[in-house]
Amino acid sequence: MCEEKKNEFKVKGEELLKKVKEIIHQGNVRRIIIKDENGKTYLEIPVTVGVVGVLLVPVWAAIGALAAVASNFKIEIINKESDSK
């Protein structure tokens, strides 16, 4: 049985792309949601095992553009965790 676990990080605009890449490389992530400090969703990224490298280039460009527009963001991460009970 699997459960979803949510984590949230607050980052400055210039740190946004670096943090998203770091989260994806850690693995075990199902979805990344980027919001502004008021909670408005700017970008939702479904992360699957098959999404790698060249497929993420447009996503990196979109995140870079967001970082230039706003100063503070919240990154919500939805992880998939196994229930060990």
KEDRENNU-280499 format. One record per atom (N, C-alpha, C): residue number from 0; y, x, z; residue in three letters. Coordinates in steps of 0.02 Angstrom, whole numbers, plus 50000, padded with zeros to 5 digits. Example, Ala and Ser with C-alpha at 12.3 -4.5 7.8 and 13.67 -1.06 7.14 Angstrom:
BEGIN
+------+-------+-------+-------+------+
! resi !    c2 !    c1 !    c3 ! resn !
+------+-------+-------+-------+------+
!    0 ! 49716 ! 50660 ! 50390 !  ALA !
!    0 ! 49775 ! 50615 ! 50390 !  ALA !
!    0 ! 49835 ! 50660 ! 50390 !  ALA !
!    1 ! 49888 ! 50642 ! 50354 !  SER !
!    1 ! 49947 ! 50684 ! 50357 !  SER !
!    1 ! 50002 ! 50645 ! 50394 !  SER !
+------+-------+-------+-------+------+
END
This chain:
BEGIN
+------+-------+-------+-------+------+
! resi !    c2 !    c1 !    c3 ! resn !
+------+-------+-------+-------+------+
!    0 ! 49941 ! 50042 ! 50000 !  MET !
!    0 ! 50000 ! 50000 ! 50000 !  MET !
!    0 ! 50062 ! 50044 ! 50000 !  MET !
!    1 ! 50113 ! 50025 ! 49963 !  CYS !
!    1 ! 50174 ! 50065 ! 49958 !  CYS !
!    1 ! 50233 ! 50026 ! 49984 !  CYS !
!    2 ! 50279 ! 50061 ! 50014 !  GLU !
!    2 ! 50341 ! 50032 ! 50039 !  GLU !
!    2 ! 50399 ! 50068 ! 50007 !  GLU !
!    3 ! 50456 ! 50034 ! 50003 !  GLU !
!    3 ! 50516 ! 50066 ! 49978 !  GLU !
!    3 ! 50557 ! 50089 ! 50038 !  GLU !
!    4 ! 50586 ! 50147 ! 50032 !  LYS !
!    4 ! 50629 ! 50175 ! 50084 !  LYS !
!    4 ! 50695 ! 50192 ! 50051 !  LYS !
!    5 ! 50750 ! 50173 ! 50084 !  LYS !
!    5 ! 50816 ! 50187 ! 50056 !  LYS !
!    5 ! 50852 ! 50240 ! 50097 !  LYS !
!    6 ! 50885 ! 50285 ! 50063 !  ASN !
!    6 ! 50929 ! 50335 ! 50094 !  ASN !
!    6 ! 50996 ! 50330 ! 50060 !  ASN !
!    7 ! 51048 ! 50349 ! 50096 !  GLU !
!    7 ! 51115 ! 50348 ! 50066 !  GLU !
!    7 ! 51152 ! 50412 ! 50084 !  GLU !
!    8 ! 51186 ! 50440 ! 50034 !  PHE !
!    8 ! 51226 ! 50500 ! 50044 !  PHE !
!    8 ! 51297 ! 50486 ! 50021 !  PHE !
!    9 ! 51345 ! 50516 ! 50054 !  LYS !
!    9 ! 51415 ! 50514 ! 50032 !  LYS !
!    9 ! 51432 ! 50582 ! 50005 !  LYS !
!   10 ! 51460 ! 50584 ! 49945 !  VAL !
!   10 ! 51479 ! 50647 ! 49913 !  VAL !
!   10 ! 51547 ! 50642 ! 49880 !  VAL !
!   11 ! 51580 ! 50698 ! 49873 !  LYS !
!   11 ! 51643 ! 50701 ! 49836 !  LYS !
!   11 ! 51627 ! 50704 ! 49762 !  LYS !
!   12 ! 51675 ! 50684 ! 49721 !  GLY !
!   12 ! 51665 ! 50681 ! 49648 !  GLY !
!   12 ! 51637 ! 50745 ! 49618 !  GLY !
!   13 ! 51663 ! 50803 ! 49639 !  GLU !
!   13 ! 51641 ! 50865 ! 49609 !  GLU !
!   13 ! 51570 ! 50885 ! 49629 !  GLU !
!   14 ! 51543 ! 50854 ! 49682 !  GLU !
!   14 ! 51475 ! 50869 ! 49706 !  GLU !
!   14 ! 51424 ! 50819 ! 49679 !  GLU !
!   15 ! 51447 ! 50767 ! 49645 !  LEU !
!   15 ! 51403 ! 50712 ! 49624 !  LEU !
!   15 ! 51345 ! 50734 ! 49580 !  LEU !
!   16 ! 51360 ! 50767 ! 49525 !  LEU !
!   16 ! 51308 ! 50788 ! 49478 !  LEU !
!   16 ! 51257 ! 50834 ! 49511 !  LEU !
!   17 ! 51281 ! 50882 ! 49548 !  LYS !
!   17 ! 51237 ! 50930 ! 49582 !  LYS !
!   17 ! 51189 ! 50894 ! 49630 !  LYS !
!   18 ! 51215 ! 50846 ! 49668 !  LYS !
!   18 ! 51173 ! 50809 ! 49716 !  LYS !
!   18 ! 51121 ! 50766 ! 49681 !  LYS !
!   19 ! 51141 ! 50732 ! 49627 !  VAL !
!   19 ! 51093 ! 50691 ! 49590 !  VAL !
!   19 ! 51037 ! 50734 ! 49561 !  VAL !
!   20 ! 51053 ! 50791 ! 49532 !  LYS !
!   20 ! 51001 ! 50836 ! 49506 !  LYS !
!   20 ! 50955 ! 50859 ! 49561 !  LYS !
!   21 ! 50983 ! 50876 ! 49619 !  GLU !
!   21 ! 50944 ! 50898 ! 49676 !  GLU !
!   21 ! 50895 ! 50843 ! 49698 !  GLU !
!   22 ! 50919 ! 50781 ! 49701 !  ILE !
!   22 ! 50877 ! 50725 ! 49721 !  ILE !
!   22 ! 50819 ! 50715 ! 49672 !  ILE !
!   23 ! 50833 ! 50718 ! 49608 !  ILE !
!   23 ! 50781 ! 50708 ! 49557 !  ILE !
!   23 ! 50729 ! 50763 ! 49562 !  ILE !
!   24 ! 50750 ! 50825 ! 49573 !  HIS !
!   24 ! 50703 ! 50881 ! 49577 !  HIS !
!   24 ! 50659 ! 50877 ! 49639 !  HIS !
!   25 ! 50682 ! 50843 ! 49691 !  GLN !
!   25 ! 50642 ! 50835 ! 49752 !  GLN !
!   25 ! 50581 ! 50791 ! 49740 !  GLN !
!   26 ! 50586 ! 50746 ! 49691 !  GLY !
!   26 ! 50531 ! 50701 ! 49675 !  GLY !
!   26 ! 50528 ! 50642 ! 49723 !  GLY !
!   27 ! 50477 ! 50599 ! 49714 !  ASN !
!   27 ! 50465 ! 50540 ! 49755 !  ASN !
!   27 ! 50523 ! 50491 ! 49754 !  ASN !
!   28 ! 50562 ! 50491 ! 49700 !  VAL !
!   28 ! 50620 ! 50447 ! 49695 !  VAL !
!   28 ! 50607 ! 50395 ! 49640 !  VAL !
!   29 ! 50616 ! 50331 ! 49656 !  ARG !
!   29 ! 50606 ! 50278 ! 49606 !  ARG !
!   29 ! 50670 ! 50259 ! 49571 !  ARG !
!   30 ! 50726 ! 50259 ! 49608 !  ARG !
!   30 ! 50789 ! 50236 ! 49579 !  ARG !
!   30 ! 50847 ! 50269 ! 49616 !  ARG !
!   31 ! 50899 ! 50287 ! 49578 !  ILE !
!   31 ! 50960 ! 50315 ! 49607 !  ILE !
!   31 ! 51017 ! 50268 ! 49587 !  ILE !
!   32 ! 51056 ! 50248 ! 49636 !  ILE !
!   32 ! 51113 ! 50203 ! 49624 !  ILE !
!   32 ! 51176 ! 50238 ! 49646 !  ILE !
!   33 ! 51224 ! 50244 ! 49600 !  ILE !
!   33 ! 51288 ! 50277 ! 49616 !  ILE !
!   33 ! 51341 ! 50224 ! 49624 !  ILE !
!   34 ! 51374 ! 50224 ! 49682 !  LYS !
!   34 ! 51425 ! 50175 ! 49698 !  LYS !
!   34 ! 51489 ! 50211 ! 49718 !  LYS !
!   35 ! 51546 ! 50176 ! 49712 !  ASP !
!   35 ! 51608 ! 50205 ! 49738 !  ASP !
!   35 ! 51611 ! 50191 ! 49813 !  ASP !
!   36 ! 51664 ! 50215 ! 49845 !  GLU !
!   36 ! 51669 ! 50207 ! 49917 !  GLU !
!   36 ! 51678 ! 50135 ! 49939 !  GLU !
!   37 ! 51694 ! 50090 ! 49893 !  ASN !
!   37 ! 51701 ! 50018 ! 49908 !  ASN !
!   37 ! 51636 ! 49980 ! 49896 !  ASN !
!   38 ! 51585 ! 50014 ! 49873 !  GLY !
!   38 ! 51520 ! 49983 ! 49862 !  GLY !
!   38 ! 51509 ! 49957 ! 49791 !  GLY !
!   39 ! 51556 ! 49967 ! 49746 !  LYS !
!   39 ! 51547 ! 49946 ! 49676 !  LYS !
!   39 ! 51498 ! 49992 ! 49641 !  LYS !
!   40 ! 51447 ! 49963 ! 49611 !  THR !
!   40 ! 51396 ! 50003 ! 49577 !  THR !
!   40 ! 51421 ! 50025 ! 49509 !  THR !
!   41 ! 51418 ! 50091 ! 49497 !  TYR !
!   41 ! 51438 ! 50119 ! 49433 !  TYR !
!   41 ! 51378 ! 50135 ! 49388 !  TYR !
!   42 ! 51324 ! 50157 ! 49418 !  LEU !
!   42 ! 51267 ! 50179 ! 49378 !  LEU !
!   42 ! 51203 ! 50171 ! 49418 !  LEU !
!   43 ! 51151 ! 50143 ! 49386 !  GLU !
!   43 ! 51085 ! 50140 ! 49415 !  GLU !
!   43 ! 51038 ! 50178 ! 49370 !  GLU !
!   44 ! 51002 ! 50225 ! 49399 !  ILE !
!   44 ! 50958 ! 50268 ! 49360 !  ILE !
!   44 ! 50886 ! 50257 ! 49383 !  ILE !
!   45 ! 50844 ! 50225 ! 49342 !  PRO !
!   45 ! 50773 ! 50222 ! 49360 !  PRO !
!   45 ! 50741 ! 50290 ! 49346 !  PRO !
!   46 ! 50708 ! 50317 ! 49394 !  VAL !
!   46 ! 50678 ! 50383 ! 49386 !  VAL !
!   46 ! 50603 ! 50375 ! 49386 !  VAL !
!   47 ! 50572 ! 50392 ! 49329 !  THR !
!   47 ! 50499 ! 50388 ! 49324 !  THR !
!   47 ! 50471 ! 50458 ! 49313 !  THR !
!   48 ! 50407 ! 50463 ! 49321 !  VAL !
!   48 ! 50374 ! 50528 ! 49313 !  VAL !
!   48 ! 50385 ! 50556 ! 49243 !  VAL !
!   49 ! 50388 ! 50512 ! 49193 !  GLY !
!   49 ! 50395 ! 50534 ! 49124 !  GLY !
!   49 ! 50466 ! 50553 ! 49103 !  GLY !
!   50 ! 50515 ! 50539 ! 49145 !  VAL !
!   50 ! 50585 ! 50555 ! 49127 !  VAL !
!   50 ! 50600 ! 50627 ! 49146 !  VAL !
!   51 ! 50609 ! 50669 ! 49095 !  VAL !
!   51 ! 50624 ! 50739 ! 49108 !  VAL !
!   51 ! 50671 ! 50767 ! 49056 !  VAL !
!   52 ! 50700 ! 50823 ! 49073 !  GLY !
!   52 ! 50739 ! 50863 ! 49027 !  GLY !
!   52 ! 50787 ! 50828 ! 48981 !  GLY !
!   53 ! 50772 ! 50829 ! 48917 !  VAL !
!   53 ! 50817 ! 50805 ! 48865 !  VAL !
!   53 ! 50834 ! 50731 ! 48872 !  VAL !
!   54 ! 50789 ! 50692 ! 48901 !  LEU !
!   54 ! 50802 ! 50621 ! 48911 !  LEU !
!   54 ! 50858 ! 50608 ! 48962 !  LEU !
!   55 ! 50869 ! 50656 ! 49007 !  LEU !
!   55 ! 50920 ! 50647 ! 49058 !  LEU !
!   55 ! 50989 ! 50672 ! 49037 !  LEU !
!   56 ! 50995 ! 50704 ! 48980 !  VAL !
!   56 ! 51059 ! 50731 ! 48957 !  VAL !
!   56 ! 51114 ! 50677 ! 48955 !  VAL !
!   57 ! 51101 ! 50618 ! 48926 !  PRO !
!   57 ! 51154 ! 50566 ! 48927 !  PRO !
!   57 ! 51172 ! 50544 ! 48998 !  PRO !
!   58 ! 51123 ! 50544 ! 49042 !  VAL !
!   58 ! 51135 ! 50526 ! 49112 !  VAL !
!   58 ! 51181 ! 50578 ! 49145 !  VAL !
!   59 ! 51168 ! 50642 ! 49133 !  TRP !
!   59 ! 51210 ! 50695 ! 49162 !  TRP !
!   59 ! 51282 ! 50687 ! 49137 !  TRP !
!   60 ! 51290 ! 50671 ! 49073 !  ALA !
!   60 ! 51358 ! 50662 ! 49045 !  ALA !
!   60 ! 51394 ! 50603 ! 49078 !  ALA !
!   61 ! 51358 ! 50548 ! 49088 !  ALA !
!   61 ! 51388 ! 50490 ! 49121 !  ALA !
!   61 ! 51407 ! 50505 ! 49193 !  ALA !
!   62 ! 51365 ! 50542 ! 49228 !  ILE !
!   62 ! 51381 ! 50560 ! 49297 !  ILE !
!   62 ! 51441 ! 50607 ! 49299 !  ILE !
!   63 ! 51444 ! 50654 ! 49253 !  GLY !
!   63 ! 51501 ! 50699 ! 49249 !  GLY !
!   63 ! 51566 ! 50661 ! 49237 !  GLY !
!   64 ! 51564 ! 50610 ! 49194 !  ALA !
!   64 ! 51623 ! 50569 ! 49181 !  ALA !
!   64 ! 51644 ! 50530 ! 49243 !  ALA !
!   65 ! 51595 ! 50504 ! 49279 !  LEU !
!   65 ! 51611 ! 50468 ! 49341 !  LEU !
!   65 ! 51644 ! 50514 ! 49392 !  LEU !
!   66 ! 51619 ! 50575 ! 49397 !  ALA !
!   66 ! 51646 ! 50623 ! 49445 !  ALA !
!   66 ! 51719 ! 50638 ! 49431 !  ALA !
!   67 ! 51738 ! 50635 ! 49368 !  ALA !
!   67 ! 51808 ! 50649 ! 49350 !  ALA !
!   67 ! 51853 ! 50590 ! 49365 !  ALA !
!   68 ! 51825 ! 50530 ! 49370 !  VAL !
!   68 ! 51865 ! 50469 ! 49379 !  VAL !
!   68 ! 51880 ! 50454 ! 49453 !  VAL !
!   69 ! 51831 ! 50462 ! 49496 !  ALA !
!   69 ! 51840 ! 50442 ! 49566 !  ALA !
!   69 ! 51828 ! 50502 ! 49612 !  ALA !
!   70 ! 51853 ! 50496 ! 49673 !  SER !
!   70 ! 51849 ! 50553 ! 49718 !  SER !
!   70 ! 51789 ! 50552 ! 49765 !  SER !
!   71 ! 51767 ! 50493 ! 49786 !  ASN !
!   71 ! 51711 ! 50488 ! 49833 !  ASN !
!   71 ! 51660 ! 50438 ! 49809 !  ASN !
!   72 ! 51597 ! 50455 ! 49819 !  PHE !
!   72 ! 51542 ! 50412 ! 49798 !  PHE !
!   72 ! 51490 ! 50406 ! 49853 !  PHE !
!   73 ! 51451 ! 50352 ! 49848 !  LYS !
!   73 ! 51390 ! 50344 ! 49888 !  LYS !
!   73 ! 51332 ! 50347 ! 49839 !  LYS !
!   74 ! 51281 ! 50385 ! 49856 !  ILE !
!   74 ! 51221 ! 50387 ! 49816 !  ILE !
!   74 ! 51166 ! 50354 ! 49857 !  ILE !
!   75 ! 51139 ! 50299 ! 49831 !  GLU !
!   75 ! 51085 ! 50265 ! 49865 !  GLU !
!   75 ! 51021 ! 50284 ! 49829 !  GLU !
!   76 ! 50972 ! 50305 ! 49868 !  ILE !
!   76 ! 50908 ! 50328 ! 49839 !  ILE !
!   76 ! 50853 ! 50281 ! 49864 !  ILE !
!   77 ! 50813 ! 50256 ! 49818 !  ILE !
!   77 ! 50756 ! 50215 ! 49836 !  ILE !
!   77 ! 50694 ! 50256 ! 49823 !  ILE !
!   78 ! 50659 ! 50272 ! 49877 !  ASN !
!   78 ! 50597 ! 50311 ! 49873 !  ASN !
!   78 ! 50537 ! 50266 ! 49877 !  ASN !
!   79 ! 50483 ! 50289 ! 49850 !  LYS !
!   79 ! 50419 ! 50254 ! 49856 !  LYS !
!   79 ! 50376 ! 50293 ! 49904 !  LYS !
!   80 ! 50358 ! 50262 ! 49959 !  GLU !
!   80 ! 50318 ! 50297 ! 50009 !  GLU !
!   80 ! 50251 ! 50261 ! 50019 !  GLU !
!   81 ! 50199 ! 50299 ! 50030 !  SER !
!   81 ! 50134 ! 50271 ! 50043 !  SER !
!   81 ! 50129 ! 50251 ! 50116 !  SER !
!   82 ! 50097 ! 50195 ! 50129 !  ASP !
!   82 ! 50085 ! 50172 ! 50197 !  ASP !
!   82 ! 50020 ! 50204 ! 50221 !  ASP !
!   83 ! 50024 ! 50245 ! 50272 !  SER !
!   83 ! 49965 ! 50283 ! 50295 !  SER !
!   83 ! 49925 ! 50246 ! 50347 !  SER !
!   84 ! 49938 ! 50182 ! 50359 !  LYS !
!   84 ! 49901 ! 50144 ! 50410 !  LYS !
!   84 ! 49834 ! 50122 ! 50385 !  LYS !
+------+-------+-------+-------+------+
END
